[in-house]
Amino acid sequence: MSFLNKFLVLLLSLVLSITNASAQKMSRADYINRYKEIAIELMKSHAIPASIILAQASLESGDGNSTLAKEANNHFGIKCHNWKGDTFLHTDDSVNECFRKYKTPEESFRDHSEFLRYRERYQSLFDLKPTDYKGWAYGLKKAGYATNPNYAQLLIKIIEDYSLFKYDVLRTTLPPSPAAIIDEKIVTPERGRSEYHFTLTRTLLSKNGVLFVVAGQGESFSSIAAEFNLFTKELLKFNDLKQEIPLKDGTTVYIERKRREGDKNLSKHIVENGDNMYEISQKYAIRLDKLHKINGVKKGYEPNEGDEVKLR
């Protein structure tokens, strides 16, 4: 075979390869059509607008054509963050970063919804109206989901170009927000309980079935203990403290013993920057030593950002 013929064969092979690769590349419209049902399903179960789910997936996965999407079924670019499943090394902001690897794209979609639902930094988004995709887009950027300064605008453009907002009106029932799951509510104790008469002047709250008050300006553990006919050491014990510390305005102070485990509707807490085990135990009304035991860790242990802390 002459050199010219070899060259032509090679050129034809290259053209066919490019053509096949182009033919296999998924369009944005096809991508949205393929995954719209799972997005709607997750909207109904996790209270995240389907338009946002689809727009993020389209943007983060390059419409399903990125290396992460094709080789790891990771459609949202979620990194390992204490992930216990399969992993995939991929160069993103740094060389060979660890990303979560899934068995199916649907598994990636579900994990993304869990990722947003149980991270405190995104909790304020669930107070938005389900049709407020612009609020969600800007909220995700503000909460630090992506570093691209135009992230919100990119999501909004996808939503509006493909009319994804039409899926957000299909919601039938609104699932409880993370705040409702934590179950913090105003309580009036039954007559006969020692706290009953104090409800006339101070709001009593309950979290995980445990009564607490919110400290005001200038209050201390000693003053609150006296108000509720408790020994100061007793009140400190209820709040997992051995000695009195200054109380900031707005601090949660439990006036009865906390529980051995968290509320049945919430099984885990995703650690945010600055979280520690004591703050988590106070947030969910769980005794600190029991929280250590549930997670199989010793006193003094502190989790890292992104870790999962079991609550029951």
N, C-alpha and C positions, 0 to 999 in steps of 0.2 A: 504493500500500500504506500502510495507516494506521500510525501510530507504534506502536500495540500489536502489530500483526502483525509489524512489523520487529523489535520487542523479542523476541517469541516465537521468531522465526526465529533471531535471534542467540543466544538462550538455548538453543535446541535444538542449534545448531551447537556451542556451548560444551560442552554435556553429552556430545554424540557424541565431541568431541575428547578429553574427559577419559576417557570410556569406552574409546576406542581406545588411549589412552596406557596405561591400566590393564591392558588386555588384552595389550598388547605387553610389559609388564613381566614379567621371568622370576622365577619363584619359586626359593627356595633349593633345594628338592628337585629341580626341573627342572635347575637349574644343575649340581648335583652329579652328577646322572645323565648330563648331557651330557659332562662332562669327567673322569669317574672313570677312563676307560680310559687317557687320556694321563697321568693322575697315577700310575696303577699302572705304566705303562711307564717313567716317569721314576724311580719308586721302585727299579725293578730295575736301571736303568742308572746312577743317581746316588746310591743309598743314602739317599734322603730319604723318610721315611714318607709314603705316599700320603695319609694322614689330615691331615698337616700341610700338604701341598701344596694339598689341596682346601679346608681351613679358611682358609688364608691367602688363597687366590684368592677365596673367598666373601666374606671380610671386607673385603679390599682393593678389590674391584671392585663391592661392593654386589650380589653375586650376578649380575654381568655387566651391571648396569644403570647403572653410573657413566658419567660423560662420558668418562673415560679409557678404559674398557673398550669403549664403543660407538664412539668416534671415533678411538682410537689402538690398539685391541686390546691395551691394556696392563692386564693383570688383577692385577698385583702392586704397582702404584704405584712402579715402579723409575724413578729419575731418570736423566738422561743419563750423568753420570760418565764423560766421555771417550768417549761412544757415537759411533760413526761411521756409524750408520744414520739413518733418518728420525727426526725429532723432533716433539714436540707441546707447545705452550705451554699451561700450565694453572695456575690459581691454587690453590695448596695452602697451605703454611705462609707463602709469600710470593706476590706478584703475578707472574703469567707465568713460573712456573718451567719449566725444561726437562725433559720426560719422554721416555722412549724410545717410539717408535712402531713397531708391528709390522704385517706384512702379514696375519697370522692370529692368532687367540687361541693356537693351539698353539705358535706361535713364541714367544709371551710366556711360556708355561709352560716351554718348554725353556730360555729365557734365565734365568728365575728359578732353575732348578736349577743352571745354570752359575754364576750369581751367588753362590749359597750354597756350592757345591762348591769353588770356587777362591779364596775369600776367607779369609784366615788367621783372621779374627775368629770364623768359624763352624766352624773345624776341630775343636774339641773336641766338637761335637755328633755327629760321626761315630763317636765312641767309645761313644755310647749304644746300648742295645739297640734294634733296629728297631721294637719295639712300645712303646717308651717315649715316647709322644706328649706326655705331661706334661713330661718332661725337655726335649724339643725346644721346646715352647711357652715354658717359662721361660728356656731357653737363648737363644732368638731375642730375647726381650725384653732379657736381660742383655747380649747382644752388640750391642744398639742398633739392631735392625731397625726398631723403631717407638718413638715417643715416648709413646704412650698408656700410662699406668701400669698399666692393666688389660688390656694386650694379651694376655698369657699366658692369663688367665682367659677372655677372649673366644674365643680359639682353642679352648681346652678345652671350652667350652660348645657350640660348633658341632660339634666332634668327637663329643661324648657325646649331644647332641640328635639327631644324624643317624647315630649308630653308625658313624662313619667308620673307627674302629679295626679294623673287620672286614676292611678292605682291606690292612692292614699285615701280616697273616699269610699273604698270598699270595706273599710273596717266595720265590724259588727259590734263587738264589745271591747272595751278598753281594759287591758290587764292592769293589775295593781302596780303602782309605781314602786321603785325601790324604797322610797320613804314609807309607803304604806306597808310594805313587807316587813320592815323593821318594827312596825306596829307601835308607834309613839302616839299616845292619845291622852286627853284630859280625863281624869278619874275623880269620882266622888266616892270615897270609902263608905261602906255601910255603917249605919248607926251602931255605936258600941265600939268601933275601932278608935284607937287613941288619936289617929290623925283626923278624925271627922271634923272637929270644930275648927281646925286650922284651915280648912278649905274655904272658909268665909273670907279670909284675908289673903291667902296665898294659893296660887294654882298648883294643884297636884297633877303630876303626869305619870304615865306608866309606859314602860318599855320592856318587852319580853315578860310581862306580868309583874314587873318590879316597880314600886313607887319611887319617884324621884322629884326633886325640885330643881329649879334653875337659880343659881346664886345671883344675887344682886350686888350692886356697887357697895363696897365696904363690909360685906358679910364675910364670915369666917366659919370654919367647921364648928368651932366652939359655940358661936351664936346660933347656928342652925340646929346643933345638937340640943341646946337649951330650949329652943322653940318647940322641939318635938319630944321633950322629956327623955332624951337619950344621953348617955355618957359620951363624951367626946371620943374616947377610945373606941367605943362601940360604932359610932358613925364612921370613924376612920377605917375600921375593919370592913364595914359595908362597902367602902370605896377602895379597898385593897391598899391602904396606906398605914404605915406604922407611926408616923408623926405628922403633925399638922403642917401644911404648906399654905402659902398665900392663895386665896381664891380669886380668880379673875371673874369679872362680870360675865354672866352667860354660861358658867361652868355647870355641868350636870353633877348633882350630888344625890346619891341614892340614900334613902332613909330606911331601907330594909335590905336584907341580904340578897345579893344577886343570885342568878340561877347557875346550875351546873352545866347548862348548854344553851345554845341560842334558840331563837324562835323557830318553830317547825317549818315555816315558809321560806327560811333563808339558811342555806347550808354552808356558805363560804363568803369570805371577804377577800377581794383582790387588793393587795398592799399598794398604796400610793406613796409618793415621795414624802418622807417625814413621819410616816406611820410607825407606831411601835406597839408591842403587845399590850401594854397597859391601856393605851388609848383605844385599842380595838376592844378590849374587855369592857371598858366603860361605854363604848358606843353601842354594844349589843347586850349590855347587862349580864355579862358572864363573869364568874369569879376567875381571877387571873390564874390561880393554880389549876383550875379545871380547864382553862383554855390551853395551858401548857400541856396538860395530860391528853386532851383531845388530839393535839397535834404531835404528840410524842416527842416533845422538846423539854429541855431543862430550864430552870429559872435562870434568867439572864439572856436567854436567846432572843434575838431580834431578827425579824424577817427583812428581806430585801424587796425593793420595788418590783412589782410584778408577781411576787409569790402569792400562792393561795393559802389562806389561813382558814382551816376548818372551824365551823362554829358549833357543830354538833357531831 
